[in-house]
Amino acid sequence: MSPTTLPAAGPEHGHVTFLGAGPGDPGLLTLRAVEALAHADVLVAEHEVLDVVRTHAPHGVAEVHTDPDPSGGPVPGTGTPQLAVVDGASTTAGVPAVRDAAHLVMEAARGGRRVVRAVTGDPGLDTYAAEEMLACAAAGVPFEVVPGIAAAVGVPAYAGVPLRDAEGADVRFVDARTASDRCWTEVGASDGTVVVSTTLDSVAAAAGELVSAGRKPDTPMTVTVAGTTTRQRTWSATLGTIAQTLKQAKVLPSPDGGRPVIAVVGERSAPAQRDQLSWFESKPLFGWKVLVPRTKEQAASLSDQLRSYGAVPHEVPTIAVEPPRTPQQMERAVKGLVTGRYEWIAFTSVNAVKAVREKFEEYGLDARAFAGIKVAAVGEQTANALVAFGVKPDLVPSGEQSAAGLLEDWPPYDPVFDPIDRVFLPRADIATETLVAGLIELGWEVDDVTAYRTVRASPPPATTREAIKGGGFDAVLFTSSSTVRNLVGIAGKPHNVTVIACIGPATAKTAEEHGLRVDVMAPEPSVLKLAEALADFGLRRRAAALEAGDPVTRPSERRPGSRRRRSTTPS
């Protein structure tokens, strides 16, 4: 059997995969982990990694959430954490039953079901996974182990702290919660690198243990919280100064002091070295909460790009799409597609593709109805929506992704080579006339059809509205004038500490008319160029803070009124 071939589940006992979900970054799941999740019937996951793994599980998979005892301790006499059972089909049933992990896993596997038991980090270093595996073995439940990236290894890598170098120093791993006096004595007597798993409010105590065991107080130390996520934060100090460092940074005392951290002790964690190797926290928009006023479908590629810069995108729809008030015009046009009325059909948005696709499905048609018709798409996202429908566009602008860019590449009507002179243009009710006028100028007849109406979306949740008006977002990306008007209309005006980024001059003008100061403008009207311009802005802002000797902060961390007036800065 190939190592990547999933074993068959037994008819009685099923099969269990113990899977390491890594330290937090969803991108650190292994290919084998994704494969196992894709075939899961039941998902048993710790709360910390549920969002990381559920994305790759089949739609409708039953979920069992492991839920630690509120007191933080194991169930008496079992050595395992308490688990809350949540039925994947209905999460509204009363108080969940409390069982131990091993019994839940085996119960879930009955009837030949495939169970994925996901743990934080790596199963080999998990406190309870071995006990659950032994229980499966004793009950005759077949299982496999899919290793993951251990937090003790992955977090230092994201913090820019190498654990070994060419000198090959010793590396010791210590869990401060279970370490014995003998363990502290051994690592204290060593001069190697020590990786300590502990909690934020116990870091100083762990440092004290190492000093008492023989480590020098001036030994460098880094402490990283929320490692490998966009909430990651790292402090550099020494064993003797870490308590004061965390106090001066106003990290402690804190009600969140119980959060897990990874501390690295040794010369390789020296600040001078970390300044050069801290690749993750030095991303241009690291930790920035960026408001994207588009639907999740529209914002997919834009949000992915923002994440690559270290940002945390938050999509808020500002428009809702509804059918046209008089659908007869759209119905006639779709019938005209089938009867050969058109030479071209031009799609100027993903919503236009969706509207035509829905009308096709209503009539029992599919992509084959486009046979013999040339298809144009205004840009990449629209082209991708067509490809998902089974249609490869014949024309996508080679330059600017806009109506003007489409006209640049559109061929003029030629009565010799073009048997039909008509173009079907399904679009929004509020679309501009640029494309229609340009096509007519090129000699084409245009059926300009309202395929859908755009209306203002419902207001976002109260917490989102408060974050918008109260400065909870670091930046907002406006991709059109309507997104400015609609966002202000449904949620209020963004706070003056929020960086305002606009896709072009017309959008910037609308933003200024609403009392907003524009900080960033895309060099060309493209959402990807807009994200790139915001990243350049963040990079310059970070460089200026470092040059001035100031701490690097996000815009939302600035006090109200501390923001200096800035002019529009095209990047």
N, C-alpha and C positions, 0 to 999 in steps of 0.2 A: 504493500500500500504506500502510495506517495505521502510524504509528510503533510502535504496540503490537502489531501483527500479527506473529506469529513467521514468519520466512521458511521455505520448505520446504527440507528437507535434500536434497542431491543424492544420487542413487543410488550414486555411486562415492565421492565425497569427503566426504559428510556435511556438517556445519555446526558451527562453533565459536562460542560466545559467551564473550567475555572480560568477566568480571563483577567489579565492585568490591564486596567484601563489607563495606566500612566498617572502622572502627577497632576493633570488638569487640562493641558492643551489638547484639544480634540485631534489635532494633527499628528499627535504622537502615538495614536493607535496603530498597531501593526497590521499588515495586509491579512495575516492569518486571523487576527481579531475581527476585522471587518467581515471576513468570510464566515466565521462562526456566528456572528451576530445576524447576518443575512438569513441564516437557516434556523434561527431560534423560534421555538414555540412559546417559551416562557423566559422572561428576563428577571433575574434576581440581582438587584444592584444597590450598592450603598448610595445614600442621598448625594454625596459629593460628586459621584461620577455618573449619575443617572442621565443627565443631559448630554454627556459625552458619548454614551453608548446607544441611547435610544434612537438617535438619528439613523443608525445603520441597521436597526432591527426592522422586521417586516411591519407594515401598517396593521394595527389591531393586535399586536403581540400582547399576551398577558404579562402584566408587570407585578413583581413583588418587591416592594421597597424595604430595604433593611433600615431600621430606625433605632439608633442607639438609645439606651435607657436614659431618661432625662438627667439622672444623677451622674451619668458618664461612666457607670460601672457595669460589669457583666451581670447576667442573671445569676443569683446566688446558686452555687453548687454546679454550675455548668461551664463556666469559663468562656462563655460566648455572649455576644451582645444581644439585646432584645431585638426582635424583628416585628415590624408591623405589616400584616398581610393586607394588600390592597388588590382587589379583583380588577384586572385590566378592563373588564367590560363595564364595571360600575364602581366608581369610587365614592358613591354617595351613601353606601350602606353604613350602618352605625359604627360603633367603636371597633377598630380592627382587632383581630385576635393576636395575642402575643405568643410567639413560638421561638425556639432556638433555630439558628441558621441551618444546621445539618438536617433537621427534620423537615424544614420547609423545602429545602433543595430536593430531598428524596421524594417528598409528597408531590412536588411539581413534576418530577421525572416519571411518575407512574403513568401507565397507559401508553408508553412508547414515545413520550414527548422529549424534545430536545430542550435542555435547560442551559442557559448561559448565566453563570454566577460571576458577576463583575465586581472586582475589588480595586481600590485605589492603589496605584503603583504596580507592584509585581506580586503574584500569589505566593512566590517563594519567600517573600519577606513579610507577608501579612500575618498578623498575630493569630488569626483563627482559621485561615484557609486549610492548613494541614489537618486540623481536627475534623473539618468538614469532609476532606478527602478520605480520611480514615473511616469516617462514618459511612461514606458511600461504599468504600471497599468492603466493610463488614456486612453491609446490606446487599452486596452483589450488584450495586449500581455502577455500570462502567463510566469512566470519566477520563478526561484529558486535561492538560494544563497548557495554556497559551501565555507565555511570559509577557510581561509588560515592562515599561521603563520605570524603574524604582525611583521614588521621589528623592532618595538620598543621592542618586546619581544625576537624574534629570534636572533637578532644581539648581545645583551648583553650575551645571553647564549653561543654563539660561541666565544665571547671575554673573557669568564671566569669571568663574573661579575653577580653574583646572585642578583636578585632584592629584594628578601625577604629571611628571615631566621627564625629560631625558635622564635625570638623576635617579628616577625610579624609586622615590621615597615610599615608605610604608603608608597604607591608608587603612584606617580603622573606622568602623561604623558602630555608633552607640545610640541606643534608644534610651534617653534619659528617664523615661517613665518606668523602665524595668531594670535599669543598670544596677548592678551590685557594687558594694564597696571595692571588691576585688577588681571589677571591671574598670572603675575609675582609677585605681592604683596602677593598673597595667597601662592604660592610655596616657596617664600622667607621666609615667616613666619613659614613654616613647617620645621620639622627636619627629614622628611622622605626622601626616595629615589626619585630623579627626573630624568625622562628619557626625554631627549630633542631631538626632530627631527629638524635638522637644516642643514646648509651647511658648508663646511670646512672653508670658509672665514668669516662665521658669528658666529663661535664658541666663539671667544673672546667676541663678543658683547653679546651673550647669557649669558656667565659667568659674565659679567659686570652687566647685568640686575639682576641676582640672588644676587650678592654682594650688589647692591644698595637696593635690597628688604629685606636685613637682613641676608643673608647667610654669614658665615665667609669665608674670602679669603683662609684659609688653608683647606677648605673642599675638600676631594679627588674628582678627576674627571677623567673619561676615555673618549677618543674620538675614535670611530671606523669608518673607511671608507671602502667601498666595503664589508660590513659584510656578512658572510656566504659563500663567494666565495674565491678562492685561491689567490685573490688580496687583501684580508683583511689585514688591518694593524691597530694596536691599540696603542695609546699613553696614558701614565698615567701621570697625573700632579695634580694641584689643581686649584680652580677657579682663584686664583691670579697669577698662573704661566703658565697657558695653552698657552697664546699667545707667551711667550718666548720659551716654549717647542717646539711648532710647528715651530717657526722661527729657533731655533737651529738645529732641525731635517731637515731643508731646505725643509719643506713641504709647507710653505708659505713665501713670496707671490708666487702664482702659477696661471697659466692660467686655471688650473683645480679646482680652488677654489670654483666653484659652485657645486661640487659633494656633494650629500647628505651624511650626517653622523648621527650616533646615539651617543649622549653623555649621560653618566650616572654620576649623581652627588650624593654623599653620602658615608658613611663609607664603604659600601660593595664594592665600586670600588677601595679601597685602593690597592696600588701596591703589598704590601706583600701578600695579599690574592689572587690577580690575578696571581701572579707568580706560585701559587699552582694549580689554576683552569683553566689556559689558555691551554686547551686541543687541540684546533684546530690549533692555530698558532705555537704550539710546535711539530707538526708532523714532522717526520725526513726529509721530502723533501718538506716542506711547501713552495708553491709558485715557486718551481723549474720548469723551462721550460725544459722538457726533450725531446730530439729528438729520435724518434723511427723509424729507417730506414726500415720500413715494410709497407705493405698495411694495410688499415683500417681493412680488414677482418682478415689478419694474426695477427694483433696486438691487437685484441679485448680484450682478457683476460689479456695480458700484460699491456695494457693501463688502464684497470680497476684496476689492482693491484697498478700501479703507482699512480692513483688517490686516492686510499685508504691511501697512504703515504703522500698525500697533494700535489703531483706534478701535473703539467699541461702537459700531453703528446701531442706531435705534430708528427703525422705520416707522413713520407716522403718515398714513394716507391722508392727503388733503383733498382729493377728489374721489368721487364715486362714479362708476360707469353705469348708465341705464340705457335701455333700448330707445330708439327714436320714437317720437310721438306718433308719427305716421310711417308704419313699416312697409307700406306698399311699394315705395320707391326702391327700397333695399331688396324686396322680393323680386321685383321686375329685373333689377340689375343682376342678381344671382342667376335667375333663369336665362338672362342674356349671355352669361358666361358659358352655359351649357350649349346654347343654340348658335354660338359663334359670332356674337355681336361685337366682341372686343378683340383687339390685337394685343393690348397690354392691360394689366391690372397693377396699380401702384399702392403699396402699403406704407403709410407714414407713421405707424405706431404699432406696438404689440396689441393694443386694444382693438385696432382695426382688423388684425389677423384673427383675434378671438371672436369678433363679431361675425366675420365671414365664416369662420369654422363652425360656429354655433348654428348659423343659418343653413350651412351644408348638412349638418347632422339632422336638422329639422326635416330636410327634404330627403334624407337617406343617401346623401352624396359623400364622397371622400376626395382625397387629393387627386384622384384620376380625372376629376372634372376640369383640372387645369391643363390637361393635355392640349397642345397646340397654342396655348396662350403664353405670352412673355410676362414674366413676373419681376417687379422691381420692389426693393426694400430700401427704406430711407437710411438704415444703419445696421450695425451688427446685431443689436438686441432684437430688432424686428426680423432680421434674416434668420436668427436662431429660432424664433417663434415659428417661422415658416418651415424650417428644416424639421422641427418637432412635429409639424403637421404632415410632413412627408413631401414638402415642396422645396426644391432648391432654386433660389432666386437667380434670374438671369442678369440682373443689374443691381449692384450695391455701390454707392458713391466711392470713388477711389480717394477722394479728398475729404472735405467737410461733410460730416454726417448730418445733413439738414436738407430741407426742400431745395435750397439754393445749390447745395452740393449734388443733389440728385439731378437737377436741371443741367449742371455742368457736363454730366456724362450722358444725358438722354439724347438719343439720335433724333434728328429732324424727320418729319414724315416724308417718305419717298413713295410716290404712287407706283413706281415700278417694282420695288421690293416689298412694299407693305400692302397686302391685299385689303386690309381693313384700316380705317383711319381713326378708330375710336379707342379711348382709354377709360377704364373703369377706376374711379378714385373713391374708395370707401374711407370715410374719415369722421372726425369729431364735428359736432355742431358749432364749435367755436374756433375751428381751424382757420388759418389765414389764407388769403387768396394767392399767395406767391406761386405755388406749384401750378394751380389752374391757369393763371395768366401766362406763366412760362411755357406750359405745354401748348397752349393755343398759339403762342408766338412761334413755336416750332412746327406749326401746321397741323396739330392734332385736334380732334374733337374730344371733349371731355364730358363724361357723365359724372358730375360731382355729387356724390350721394352721402347723405348723413347716415352713417352706420351705427353710431352710438352718440349718446348725450353725456356730457360731463357735468356733474353737479357737485356742490360742496359736500365733502364727507362729514360724517358725524364727528363731534368733538372727541379727542382722545381721552383716556382716563384722567381723573382729577390729579393723580400723582404726576403724570406727564405734563399736564398744563401748568402745575405748580413749578416743575423743574424748568420749563421753558421761560416762564416769567420771573422765576427766582434765581436764575443763573446756574441751574443744575447741569446745563449742557455747555460743553467747551466750544462747540462750533455748530453751525447749521448750514447746510448746502441748499441753495435755492437754484432749481434747474429751469425755472420759467417765471414769468411775472405772475401767472395764476397761482403758483405755489406760494409766492409771497402773500398775495391777497387772501388766499384760502387759509393759510396757516395762522395769520394774524386774526382772521375772522373766527376760526374755530377754537383757537388755543391762546390767543393773545400775543403781544409783541415780545420777542426774545429780549432777555436782560442785556444791559449794556456791556457786561463783561464777556458775553458770547461773541465769538469770532463769526462774522457774517461773510459767507463766500457765495458769489453769484456766477452764473454760467456765461453772462455777457452783459453788454452795456444796457440793453432794454430792461433786463431783470434787475440790474443794479439801480437803475433810475426808479423803478417801482419800489425797491427796498428803501431808497432814500426818501421817496414820497411818503412812506409809512414811518418815517422817523428813525430808520436804521442806518448805522454807519457801516459802509461796506469796507471790509479789510482785504478781501482776496477776490480777484476776478480771473476766470480762466482765459488763457491766451487765445483760445478758439472755442466755439460753442460745442463742447463735447463733455459729457458727464465724467469721463475718465480723465480728461485734461483738467477738469475742475478739481477732482480728488488729488491729482498730481500737484496742482497749484497750492492746495491747502497743505499738502505734505511739505512743499518747499517753504511755505510760510512758517510751519512748525519747526522746521530745521533751522531757519534763520533765527527764530525766537529762542530756540534752545542754545544756539551758538552765542547769541548776545548775552544770555544769562550766565553762561560759563565764563565768557570773557570778562564780565563785570564781577565775577566771583559770587554771584547770587545763586541760590538754589534753583534748580529747574522745576518749575511748577506748571500746572495746567491752568488755562484761563479761568476755569470755574473756581480755582483755589485763591484767586486774587480777591482782595476786599473790595466791596462796592465803593466806587468813587476813586479807586486807585489807578484806573485805566487812563493812560494818556491818549489824547486824540491822535488818530492815525489817518492818513489819507489812503485812498484806494491804491492797492499795490498789485498790479498785474504781475504774474510770475512767468 
